[in-house]
Amino acid sequence: MHDVIIVGAGPAGLTAGMYCARGGRKTLVLGNIYGSQQSMGGVYENYPGFPDGVMGIELSEAMLAQAQKFGVEYQAEMVQKIVHLGDVFRVKTENWQYEGKAIILTMGASHRKLEVPGEKEYAGRGISYCVHCDGALFKNKTVAVLGYGNGAARGVLYLANICEKVHLLTPKVSLMAEAIYLERIGKLTNFTATYGAEVIEIVGNEVVSGIEFTVGETPRSLKVDGVFVEMGMEPNTELAEGLGLEMTKGGYIKVNRLNQETSMPGVFAAGDVTGGKMQVATAVGSGASAAISAMQYLG
């Protein structure tokens, strides 16, 4: 029996775990820190305290070490189901099951899929959702980044240092990214952008060889060796829906922003799974708030 079980090992979950354990609560964190968006996000230049930036994976490892210093139990297990049993919650993973008096949900969000022909067929065979994980596989090759926001901008900048040519295909009329990213992209010599592009299909023969898309009503095609999808995020809410928690119209877990309470007593949520500004700094803040609220709930 644990006092608090935290589902998810991103910045919100690890912060919540550190606060609860430091507060003297028997705390368990379930999840893989290396699968979090923070760990896969490359260099973070806007997280306070690191004037030269910090690698996301280094930040995750440091957060986990700090939480474990105060007594957090960490298991790199993926949760399959959460069951409400009156005064306690039973959390089932692929290997075991645990019980806790309070739950903090921090499952984060996942990359949104294109949902076009060829995406499933070539996932892992030329299609990637993580430039920092797979970018090195395309050294001196031609790649395309599909997206429109900061994620796409960071992907372009990272790949431009590795690949011979980087194409951006975006459905928007411009790249909607921070000014500092746009300034850096403007200095690239191996980059081209196509705006108003709607991807129709990813094509290939065993591995990706190209993209079919339209601009307006004009069909076009592009030969590439790899495709990196950066079309935004969607929350990982399956466990919350299974518990019957109230959701927002946008599909996120609905919480009271003052204390991170959900619609079910004893269940709190924090980080990207609750929507809002999806930043490491905001995830850390909401994780701390959820932890304090969970400890108050426990008395």
Beta strands, then each sheet from edge to edge (+ up, - down):
strand 1: 2-7
strand 2: 27-30
strand 3: 43-44
strand 4: 54-55
strand 5: 73-75
strand 6: 79-85
strand 7: 88-93
strand 8: 97-105
strand 9: 109-111
strand 10: 127-128
strand 11: 142-147
strand 12: 165-170
strand 13: 191-195
strand 14: 197-204
strand 15: 208-215
strand 16: 218-223
strand 17: 226-230
strand 18: 233-235
strand 19: 267-269
sheet 1: 5+ 2+ 1+ 8+ 7- 6+
sheet 2: 5+ 2+ 1+ 8+ 19+
sheet 3: 3+ 4-
sheet 4: 9+ 18-
sheet 5: 10+ 17+ 11+ 12+ 13+
sheet 6: 14+ 15- 16+
end
